[in-house]
């Protein structure tokens, strides 16, 4: 299953980008043996509309262009459900084992995700009730994807 990260906003050079890239590289190397192929990060510019609803809609329409027929969608959102790493790995494993060929994991803009995306998402995930800067969310997602690959492969990186 090909996994693409869709992110609203550009990540500037700095320690957060270096750390996110390190985890995405680890995932890219450890994912293929368990059927997970990293397709990279697609960045889009933040919406420029006047209202939050219009910005969410504009950003959501850009994400829709990436969603081919049968692509699974996971949204990262502070109002989503919190999972343990094992449960998150299990959910992604179920999508893979259920025959999904592609997965897009979306990090929304400052205003969150459009309701139309929330309605079609396979899963809405929270990294906790706290609000996180988008740069740190990208780091945490990269680490979790790497962790998921190690959990699914039985590698000892994840000690539960």
C-alpha angles and dihedrals in degrees: 000000000000113000121203126183113217113198131183108220134026123271111227124215113278144095094302092055092047091051094045090049091050092055094043089052091051089050091048089056099040100038103068096065088059095042098263117123120188111224095183139247121305112202123198129186119258115263116267099203122127099246134045091240092053092047091050091049092048093049091044092054090055090052091049090064089065095051108094120186109292096015112142117228128209118182122202108218134153088231092056129098121284116230134186113244090252092053092046090050089049092052092051090045090053091052090050094045091046090065101260107155097194140028128192117199109197129205106196130216127264090283095051129232129327115255091240089063092046089053094053098038118116088212138005109206131192125201087208138304092284121094111244129199111253092242091058092044088057091051092048092047092050090051092047092050089052090046091049091055091050092047092050091048095046092242114159095236089100111059113187 
